[in-house]
Amino acid sequence: MRRKSFTAIVATTAALGIVLTACGRAGESDGGGGGGADGETTELTMWTHSAGNPAELEVYEKIVADFNDSQDGYEVVMESFPQGAYNDAIVAAAASGDLPCLLDMDGPIVPNWAWAGYIQPLGLDPAVTDDLLPTAVGRYQDEIYSAGYWDAALAVFARQSVLDENGIRVPTFEEPWTQEEFDEALTTLQGAGYETPLDIGAEDTGEWWSYAYSPMLQSAGGDLIDRDTMLTADGALNGPEAVEFFTWFQGLFDQGLASDSGEIGNEEFNNDEVALSYTGVWNAMDSLDAVGDDLLILPPPDLGNGPVIGGASWQWGISAECDAADGAREYLEFSFKPEYVAEFADKQVVIPAIAEAEELSENFGEGDPLQPFVELSQRYALERPPTPAYPVISSVFERAAKDIMNGADVQSTLDQAVQEIDANIESNDGYGF
């Protein structure tokens, strides 16, 4: 199976937020739906980022063909873009009033695009969205703007044999490792010969940093922003809990327990060069092939306030310009059939967002090898802060965390990050909060 990168599953381009902030709100215009007189077929334009993902695209093509054959009122016409060019295409289309009717987007960007006026409230039958994993539904100001067929999840990969040989307790969902146990396990594994016992993925860049490490911060009692107001990061990102977490995070690298010099992906774990890997569901099939029944898919450690993992992946919305929104909704409601959701899950190795689809899938049903990821998502997933400021927050967080990893003073680095985030929020009048 082809190994996937994290960015193919969950990726918000942080710089995009800055672009969006600069561009402001999209103007209202006609177009996007294609129009059509009564009795004629109305064209629904649809854009996706999936050009570089044949497996995902294959499912979309099937759904579109099935929908177009199922009725005469609408014809969905899909155009796919390489992921690297997709967001730029959306921004340009919004600026020129040429957005498609249907468009997909990464979950954390949804509030920004809603605030910017790119997308309209989704308006699907609640029976559809109520069945989805909470993190597969995108909201801004408590209004639903998007819905997705899947989510991803992070876990700690380990070998049963390695933990047993070193007398390390196997954590469970009911009793995850405490921070003290996790630290002891890493020290023990380093002493057992693993020069760097934990692959934490620090060689990666971009959204990975917020997706992977802000849940650790939240587990320790901090956060990216004050979620009660969404108006300041002060106290959340630079409070005592955050300082304690980042001091610990910095220590992982100082002590050689983790490194930023590895390769992106999970090959070091698969080759038994590291004992533990903090990675995602998208790498699970390769690790199963390499490790077999010895593979353990474990919850992340509890750093004080319970384990936390990131939630929200690619989702679908309807542009504000779409003049055939009823048809777009009809298509989306058609597309959320469990058999389609299961096919997405198996072809992409992602968690199906509908419970019925879990049993239809080959990997995520009861007793299937990847079922632990379903439980991880249900128990621990927390969406990234649903604010239009998120792209800026994510970019600032990545830079601050990397500086701390490389030895910067923790408190002053976090204070500076808070100032940058708060200044952006203030300059945008609170982004609607």
C-alpha positions, 0 to 999 in steps of 0.5 A, spaced: 500 500 500 502 506 498 504 510 504 501 517 505 503 523 508 499 527 513 498 533 509 494 528 504 489 527 510 489 533 514 492 539 512 491 547 513 495 551 509 497 556 515 499 561 510 492 561 507 489 564 513 494 570 512 492 571 505 484 570 507 485 575 512 488 580 507 483 579 502 477 580 506 470 577 505 468 574 498 463 578 494 456 576 492 455 574 485 451 569 480 454 563 478 457 556 481 450 553 479 450 553 472 442 555 472 437 553 467 430 554 466 424 550 469 424 543 466 432 543 464 438 540 467 441 544 472 449 543 472 452 543 479 460 545 479 464 541 484 471 542 485 476 537 489 483 537 492 483 530 490 487 530 483 493 527 486 489 521 490 487 516 485 483 512 490 479 518 493 478 520 486 475 514 484 470 514 489 468 521 488 467 519 480 462 513 482 458 517 487 457 523 481 456 518 476 450 514 481 447 521 483 447 523 475 444 517 473 439 517 479 435 523 477 434 528 471 434 535 475 441 536 476 448 534 473 454 534 477 460 536 474 467 535 478 474 538 477 479 536 481 486 540 483 492 538 485 492 539 493 498 544 492 494 548 488 487 547 490 487 553 496 490 558 491 484 556 486 479 557 491 482 564 493 482 566 486 475 564 484 472 567 491 476 574 489 473 573 481 466 571 483 467 564 480 467 559 486 464 552 484 457 550 487 460 544 491 467 545 494 471 541 499 476 544 504 480 542 510 476 542 517 480 547 521 479 552 515 471 552 515 470 558 520 475 562 516 472 561 509 465 562 513 467 568 516 470 570 509 463 569 505 466 563 501 461 558 503 454 558 506 450 554 512 450 547 509 443 546 511 443 538 510 437 534 513 439 533 520 439 526 520 445 526 515 449 530 520 447 528 526 449 521 524 457 523 523 462 523 528 462 530 531 469 532 528 466 531 521 462 537 522 464 544 521 461 549 524 462 557 525 458 561 530 454 554 532 452 554 524 454 548 520 458 549 514 461 543 512 460 535 513 465 530 511 465 522 510 471 521 514 476 523 520 483 521 522 486 519 528 493 519 532 496 513 536 502 511 539 505 505 535 509 500 539 511 492 539 508 488 544 514 484 544 518 490 546 514 492 551 514 485 555 521 485 554 522 491 558 517 490 563 513 496 561 506 496 562 501 496 556 496 502 556 489 501 555 483 506 553 481 505 561 488 506 563 493 510 559 500 512 561 501 517 565 506 522 564 511 519 569 510 512 566 511 515 559 517 518 561 519 512 565 518 508 558 522 512 554 528 512 559 527 505 559 527 504 552 533 508 551 537 504 556 535 498 552 539 500 546 534 505 542 538 511 541 532 515 540 526 511 543 520 516 540 519 518 533 514 524 534 514 526 527 518 533 529 521 533 522 515 534 519 512 541 518 506 545 517 499 543 520 502 537 523 505 541 528 498 544 531 495 537 529 500 533 533 502 537 539 497 542 540 493 536 543 498 534 548 498 541 550 491 541 551 492 534 555 497 538 559 491 543 561 493 549 556 490 550 549 491 554 543 486 560 545 481 561 550 475 557 547 470 561 552 471 567 548 475 566 542 478 573 543 485 571 546 490 566 547 493 569 553 493 564 559 491 558 554 498 558 550 502 562 555 499 560 562 503 555 567 500 549 564 503 551 557 509 553 560 510 546 564 508 542 557 513 546 553 518 545 558 517 537 558 517 538 550 523 541 550 526 536 554 524 530 550 529 533 545 534 535 550 535 528 553 535 525 546 528 521 547 525 524 541 529 528 535 527 532 529 532 529 524 528 523 522 524 521 515 517 523 515 513 517 515 513 511 519 519 507 516 523 508 523 518 504 527 517 499 521 524 498 521 525 497 529 529 503 529 525 507 534 521 503 539 515 508 539 511 512 534 506 517 535 503 517 528 496 517 524 491 512 522 494 513 515 500 509 516 497 503 520 497 498 514 504 499 512 506 498 520 501 492 520 505 489 514 511 490 517 510 488 524 504 484 524 500 481 530 506 484 534 503 491 533 500 495 538 495 501 537 495 505 543 492 511 546 497 517 547 499 519 554 495 522 559 499 529 561 494 531 566 487 532 563 486 526 559 489 524 553 487 528 547 488 527 539 486 532 534 480 532 530 477 534 523 479 532 516 477 534 509 469 536 509 464 538 503 461 545 503 456 549 498 459 556 496 456 562 498 455 564 490 451 557 488 445 559 485 442 552 485 444 550 493 438 545 493 441 541 488 447 541 492 444 539 498 440 533 494 447 531 492 451 531 498 445 528 502 445 522 496 453 522 497 453 520 505 450 513 504 454 508 508 457 504 502 460 510 500 463 512 506 466 505 507 469 505 501 472 512 502 475 509 509 478 503 506 481 506 500 484 511 504 485 508 510 481 513 514 476 513 520 469 512 517 464 518 519 458 514 520 457 508 525 454 504 520 459 504 515 464 501 520 461 494 519 461 495 512 468 497 511 474 492 511 478 495 517 474 499 522 469 494 524 468 490 531 474 486 531 478 489 525 485 491 525 484 498 525 478 499 530 482 502 535 482 508 531 475 509 531 475 508 539 481 513 539 477 518 535 470 517 539 474 518 546 479 523 545 478 527 539 478 535 540 477 539 534 482 545 533 479 552 535 473 553 530 475 560 529 477 564 523 483 566 526 485 558 526 490 559 520 494 564 524 494 561 530 497 555 527 502 558 523 504 562 530 504 555 534 508 552 529 514 557 529 514 558 537 514 550 538 520 549 533 523 555 537 522 552 543 524 545 541 531 548 539 532 551 545 528 558 546 526 560 552 519 557 554 515 563 557 518 569 553 517 565 546 510 563 548 508 570 550 511 573 544 506 568 540 500 570 544 502 577 542 502 575 535 495 571 535 491 577 539 494 582 535 491 578 529 484 577 532 484 585 534 486 587 527 480 583 525 475 585 530 474 579 533 472 575 527 465 575 529 466 573 536 
